[in-house]
Amino acid sequence: MSCVLVLLETRDGQVRPTSLEALGAARDLADSSSGTVHALAVEEADLDLVALGSAGADHVHACGAEAHSADGSAATAASLARELDASVVLLAATIRGRDLLGRIAAKLDSGFAADCIEIQASDSGLECLRPVYGGKAQLRVRVTGQVAAASLRPNHFNPADRDAEALLVQASASEGSAKVLGIHAGAGDRPDVAEATIVVSGGRGLESADNWHILEDLADALPGAALGASRAVVDAGWRPHGEQVGQTGKTVSPELYFAVGISGAIQHLAGMSSSKVIVAINKDPDAPIFGHATYGIVGEASEVVPALAAEIRKVLE
Ligand SMILES: Cc1cc2nc3c(=O)[nH]c(=O)nc-3n(C[C@H](O)[C@H](O)[C@H](O)COP(=O)(O)OP(=O)(O)OC[C@H]3O[C@@H](n4cnc5c(N)ncnc54)[C@H](O)[C@@H]3O)c2cc1C
């Protein structure tokens, strides 16, 4: 893999952690054949060349464009990939990444693999492992041809840890046919549920939106924790759709996932079953979620969650 290009995703001018993970994966691919890693930041962002170099980038191409449309970003990435003769293009498997991956592959006339949890170079292309059927099976995919594109599931790759500073290269962005007029952030300052290493999710078992404060308190006790929700509570209007985990919501793979008052429907499991440790809290000992949990607590959410938060605070103090 002589040249690997990583499309950086930025938010509020900051490179998102998942893009640093993609740089680490790119570094491993490039190192297997003494190749180089190029990062592309289409939108204007605070680019810390030491942090990006440490994570794996040799060169950072900065376009400094204003909030950019997906077709413009895809055209910019494809044009740079051609210019560099890149053999692999990587990006994060986020909502934005889902929008971009197919567009980039189409422009490069390449194959692609989405939502990968492992990638490696092989003699005949890029080999990827990706979960399918809601995590019930894993598919090994080989993308052959001159160039391969892949998106990487958050929390499955690590940024490199090098003593290196990336070189800045000024670049220009292709015009998109659509123009982004504004981006309105949702309220709250918690991390995105798809990227957090700890997720505290609630379901219909919480019984009312007014009871969410117990989950917020548990999340507050755990540094960096995000809030998640089942579709039932999102449909009920208790929580915003941005927090929904599952088949029609976000896919998460944190180190620690709390499922509180969530039954464990297949569509919910599709979004969280690759979490490393799953703690289920449910008053029904036969709830299906216990079949997937690392630890299960049978009890009333209103009693178990505050007690757990208090104990965690004692331990972390
Ligand atoms: C096409 C399609 C896509 C879907 N996509 C998604 C998706 O993306 N994400 C998703 O989550 N769902 C999705 N669903 C819905 C899914 O099938 C379930 O209906 C939903 O996940 C159920 O949510 P829940 O677990 O919160 O509620 P329920 O199934 O009603 O479960 C509530 C649980 O809370 C427990 N409980 C009740 N009271 C308490 C208490 N006081 N203390 C502790 N536990 C208590 C109950 O024992 C029960 O296990 C989808 C469905 C379809 C058809």
The ligand as an SDF file (V2000), in Angstrom:
LIG
                    3D

 53 58  0  0  0  0  0  0  0  0999 V2000
  -37.5770   -1.7780   10.9160 C   0  0  0  0  0  0  0  0  0  0  0  0
  -37.3520   -1.5640   12.3920 C   0  0  0  0  0  0  0  0  0  0  0  0
  -36.2470   -0.8430   12.7940 C   0  0  0  0  0  0  0  0  0  0  0  0
  -36.0170   -0.6530   14.1520 C   0  0  0  0  0  0  0  0  0  0  0  0
  -34.9070    0.0570   14.5640 N   0  0  0  0  0  0  0  0  0  0  0  0
  -34.6290    0.1580   15.8730 C   0  0  0  0  0  0  0  0  0  0  0  0
  -33.4690    0.8120   16.3220 C   0  0  0  0  0  0  0  0  0  0  0  0
  -32.6880    1.3620   15.5520 O   0  0  0  0  0  0  0  0  0  0  0  0
  -33.2220    0.8540   17.6490 N   0  0  0  0  0  0  0  0  0  0  0  0
  -34.0700    0.3010   18.5730 C   0  0  0  0  0  0  0  0  0  0  0  0
  -33.7910    0.3840   19.7730 O   0  0  0  0  0  0  0  0  0  0  0  0
  -35.1900   -0.3120   18.1600 N   0  0  0  0  0  0  0  0  0  0  0  0
  -35.5050   -0.3710   16.8610 C   0  0  0  0  0  0  0  0  0  0  0  0
  -36.6740   -0.9630   16.4740 N   0  0  0  0  0  0  0  0  0  0  0  0
  -37.6780   -1.2680   17.4990 C   0  0  0  0  0  0  0  0  0  0  0  0
  -37.4290   -2.5630   18.2370 C   0  0  0  0  0  0  0  0  0  0  0  0
  -38.0130   -3.6340   17.5530 O   0  0  0  0  0  0  0  0  0  0  0  0
  -38.0230   -2.4860   19.6610 C   0  0  0  0  0  0  0  0  0  0  0  0
  -39.4090   -2.1930   19.5490 O   0  0  0  0  0  0  0  0  0  0  0  0
  -37.4010   -1.4520   20.5700 C   0  0  0  0  0  0  0  0  0  0  0  0
  -35.9930   -1.5920   20.5480 O   0  0  0  0  0  0  0  0  0  0  0  0
  -37.9220   -1.6320   21.9710 C   0  0  0  0  0  0  0  0  0  0  0  0
  -37.4230   -0.6120   22.7800 O   0  0  0  0  0  0  0  0  0  0  0  0
  -37.2680   -0.8290   24.3420 P   0  0  0  0  0  0  0  0  0  0  0  0
  -36.3560   -1.9780   24.6020 O   0  0  0  0  0  0  0  0  0  0  0  0
  -36.9450    0.4860   24.9430 O   0  0  0  0  0  0  0  0  0  0  0  0
  -38.7720   -1.1350   24.7980 O   0  0  0  0  0  0  0  0  0  0  0  0
  -39.4640   -2.4930   25.2330 P   0  0  0  0  0  0  0  0  0  0  0  0
  -39.2680   -3.5610   24.2430 O   0  0  0  0  0  0  0  0  0  0  0  0
  -40.8550   -2.1120   25.6130 O   0  0  0  0  0  0  0  0  0  0  0  0
  -38.6660   -2.9340   26.5360 O   0  0  0  0  0  0  0  0  0  0  0  0
  -38.7150   -2.2650   27.7560 C   0  0  0  0  0  0  0  0  0  0  0  0
  -37.9020   -3.0920   28.7470 C   0  0  0  0  0  0  0  0  0  0  0  0
  -37.8380   -2.3800   29.9630 O   0  0  0  0  0  0  0  0  0  0  0  0
  -38.0100   -3.3070   31.0440 C   0  0  0  0  0  0  0  0  0  0  0  0
  -38.5560   -2.5330   32.1520 N   0  0  0  0  0  0  0  0  0  0  0  0
  -39.8330   -2.0680   32.2880 C   0  0  0  0  0  0  0  0  0  0  0  0
  -39.9320   -1.3620   33.4140 N   0  0  0  0  0  0  0  0  0  0  0  0
  -38.7160   -1.3900   34.0200 C   0  0  0  0  0  0  0  0  0  0  0  0
  -38.2000   -0.8420   35.2180 C   0  0  0  0  0  0  0  0  0  0  0  0
  -38.9620   -0.0970   36.0320 N   0  0  0  0  0  0  0  0  0  0  0  0
  -36.8780   -1.0590   35.5240 N   0  0  0  0  0  0  0  0  0  0  0  0
  -36.0930   -1.8330   34.7140 C   0  0  0  0  0  0  0  0  0  0  0  0
  -36.5500   -2.3940   33.5690 N   0  0  0  0  0  0  0  0  0  0  0  0
  -37.8310   -2.1570   33.2160 C   0  0  0  0  0  0  0  0  0  0  0  0
  -38.9540   -4.3560   30.5020 C   0  0  0  0  0  0  0  0  0  0  0  0
  -38.7760   -5.5770   31.2090 O   0  0  0  0  0  0  0  0  0  0  0  0
  -38.5040   -4.4570   29.0520 C   0  0  0  0  0  0  0  0  0  0  0  0
  -37.5080   -5.4660   28.8890 O   0  0  0  0  0  0  0  0  0  0  0  0
  -36.9210   -1.1560   15.1110 C   0  0  0  0  0  0  0  0  0  0  0  0
  -38.0280   -1.8950   14.6750 C   0  0  0  0  0  0  0  0  0  0  0  0
  -38.2490   -2.0830   13.3400 C   0  0  0  0  0  0  0  0  0  0  0  0
  -39.4450   -2.8880   12.8970 C   0  0  0  0  0  0  0  0  0  0  0  0
  1  2  1  0
  2  3  1  0
  2 52  2  0
  3  4  2  0
  4  5  1  0
  4 50  1  0
  5  6  2  0
  6  7  1  0
  6 13  1  0
  7  8  2  0
  7  9  1  0
  9 10  1  0
 10 11  2  0
 10 12  1  0
 12 13  2  0
 13 14  1  0
 14 15  1  0
 14 50  1  0
 15 16  1  0
 16 17  1  0
 16 18  1  0
 18 19  1  0
 18 20  1  0
 20 21  1  0
 20 22  1  0
 22 23  1  0
 23 24  1  0
 24 25  2  0
 24 26  1  0
 24 27  1  0
 27 28  1  0
 28 29  2  0
 28 30  1  0
 28 31  1  0
 31 32  1  0
 32 33  1  0
 33 34  1  0
 33 48  1  0
 34 35  1  0
 35 36  1  0
 35 46  1  0
 36 37  1  0
 36 45  1  0
 37 38  2  0
 38 39  1  0
 39 40  1  0
 39 45  2  0
 40 41  1  0
 40 42  2  0
 42 43  1  0
 43 44  2  0
 44 45  1  0
 46 47  1  0
 46 48  1  0
 48 49  1  0
 50 51  2  0
 51 52  1  0
 52 53  1  0
M  END
$$$$
